[in-house]
Amino acid sequence: MNATHEQTAAADAFRSGDHLSLQAGAGTGKTSTLNLLARTTSRRGRYLAYNRAIAQDAATHFPAHVRCKTAHALAYAALGHRYARRLNAPRRPAWQTGQALGITKALHIADRELTQRTLSNAALRTVTRFCHTADESITRHHVPHLRGLEDPGCHTEFADHIVPFARKAWADLQHPDDGAVRFDHDHYLKIWALTRPRLDTDFLLLDEAQDTNPVVEQIFLSQRDHAQLVMVGDSAQAIYHWRGAKDVMTRFNGTRLTLSQSFRFGPDLADEANRWLRLANAPIRLTGTPAISTEVGPVTEPDAVLCRTNVGAMAEVMNLMACGRKVALAGGGDSLQALALAARDLKEGRRTHHPELVLFPHWGALQDYAAHDPAGRDLQPLVNLIDTHGTDAILDAVARLAFEPHAQVTVSTAHKAKGREWHRIRVAADFAPDETDPPQTVEPVDDAEARLAYVAVTRARHCLDLGGLSWIRDHPDGTEPGAAKSGDAGTEGFLRAL
């Protein structure tokens, strides 16, 4: 590769032995830069990938002295293989697992009845949340919050009830041969992390560092005394905080450098990206590649439509299908199908076991919660979608989804689009502010929303239709005089979770 001056500076810093943090904007060649660094030395290294597909691809490009693995693969080789029998165990309903843990009756808190099934699900989710942390033991703050039980005192009572069962589940998971709780990959990763493992390597490369969860961060940083640490990522793409991920780059003690030359798009789109980088208080600004022609304007036939929420994605799917388009949904339709089935249960007067809607006895209770409880406002789009189209129409649309290679257009949330790119993109309407809100003083743009918008706009290579983000052109923050342009390289929920 023909290295840029920024990549050359990174290679020089790596050769000097510095611990290194590389802020790398969208399309700037994060992984290829790590590959460049690895080829400057014959020392033994490890590349820590975000998922298996990235690790497998990296293994075909990195030199032989660098082993490319995920954290889970390292953990499995170290001790996870001891639990192979449990990993292959058949699935069992959560309520059966709960019974084995001693959860045998319902709990009443305030005016809510928490069934044995709800309590069992909560205990298992508590263990999952604990496994994503660097904590030594399960405590109250690992217990998930339930919709309809937002009062702090009620949640404390609920958490105090759940913690003993979650600790019993974690103790059950320590047995390699058999147990009541179904064993999964996050369990052996956490068990391994608690042993404070020492990786036998001279240097360690961490990709997509902005999405690292605390348990992997702990493993990575604990190698500092004997291995050179290099992390690369984009703080402005840190959009998984609600799922436990942390941007470890902002706290990393080491030499800080940047990669600002994007090879994905041209200067016009880089200017749009920089608008959102400025709003997100990001430590970098992008420079586009002049040889790439990129337009920011209307797109009538996009390759992809990017949405803020899963419900917004379902609405786009149905609209596109109504226009006769063959539509794919990134990540598939399982989560939306589960929501529609849960809604059908509530509409027919049955309680649902969907973990986010489990406390609502019927559809009317959910409608009331979404309309009048501030904690439930993000459920209003779901309620509107169901009330407008009905559950059967949504289930039918999910069943008619095409596979991406055979689709004319792919619909995706911005979260699921991260790491991907398309030639022509339209941003969906659900990024626009809620027009039902009464007029008030214009609020500053939230930095989390700015990061999500940045991810959305930087997926395009040639054409970007701002669509639901067009409001930024009239917002005081978006039109601030002196906003950074593409040449100014800096040095410095619920529905999403489904």
Buried (B, 14 or more C-beta within 10 A) or exposed (E): EEBBEBBEBBBEBBEEEBBBBBBBBBBBBBBBBBBBBBBEBEBEBBBBBBEEEBBEEBBEBBEEBBBBBBBBBBBBEBBBEEBEEBBEBEEEEBBEBBBBBEBEEEBEBEEBEBBBBBBBBBBBBBBBBBBBBBBEEBBBEBBBBBBBBEBEEBBEBBBEBBBEBBBBBBEBBEEBEEBBBBBBBBBBBBBBBBEEBEBEBBBBBBBBBBBBBBBBBBBBBBBEEEBBBBBBBBBBBBBBBEBBBBBBBBEBEBBBBBBBBBBBBBBBBBBBBBBBBBBBEBBBBBBBBEEBEBBBEEBEEBBBBBBBBBBBBBBBBBBBBEEEBBBBBBBEBEBBBBBBBBBBBBBEEEBBBBBBBBBBBBBEBBBEBBEEEEBBBBBBBBBBBBEEBBBEBBBBBBEEBBEBEEBBBBBBBBBBBBBEBBEBBBBBBBBBEEEEEEEEEEEEBEBEBBBBBBBBBBBBBBBBBBBBBBEBEEBEBBEEEEBBBBBBBBEEEBBBEB
